[in-house]
Amino acid sequence: MAERITFIVGPVTIGERQPQTRRLPHSPNVVRNMHWAPRSRWTKGWKDASYWAAESALRSHKMYKGMRPVDNITISFEIHAIQSQDPDNMLASMKPIIDGIVQTGIIKDDTKEYISIDGLDIKRVSHREQELLKINLYIP
């Protein structure tokens, strides 16, 4: 039976003089038209947030002690968003999130040999403060 580890990623804030905060990653349509500098800051912000959230969740889990990289994991995403979301765009925007999970060392790489995507559950919320990104890792 697979162990489930759940954690929430975000919100992410970039910028010092004029900080901007997002609770969900930008869609690829927005990222494609973004200047390279803010695009790089957002990507790094989401990757770092994912790393720290996953690292914290893994460390607090009972099976973490002495854990080595596993052969594969299954990931599911739960997105609470105020606006309607296109599932394939939201899945594509999860690349920095997956990179942050790989950075924890729980798996060796983000190729299909190591990661399976189980699902993407998108729920509508009525207030921006309710937006969130929840990740479920299933470790065999």
Salt bridges, closest charged atoms under 4 A:
GLU3 OE1 - HIS61 NE2 3.31
ASP48 OD2 - LYS44 NZ 2.55
GLU55 OE2 - ARG59 NE 2.85
GLU78 OE2 - HIS80 NE2 2.62
GLU78 OE2 - LYS123 NZ 3.60
ASP99 OD1 - LYS95 NZ 2.89
ASP110 OD2 - LYS95 NZ 2.43
ASP121 OD2 - LYS123 NZ 3.78
GLU131 OE1 - ARG128 NH1 3.35
